[in-house]
């Protein structure tokens, strides 16, 4: 009976580790998606500024 309990406990621990790993990977994916979106927004923003504004040093002046 002891070995059955030990196996069950080991299986539970492995599942817990797998769930934790999956959560970490999921969080990393979400962070990466957010970073990519922010980069796209910055890129799009620069394109719009280049069309609509004039560059003045590091600042953009809009009319």
Buried (B, 14 or more C-beta within 10 A) or exposed (E): EEEEEEEEEEEEEEEEEEEEEEEEEEEEEEEEEEEEEEEEEEEEEEEEBEEEEEEEEEEBEEE
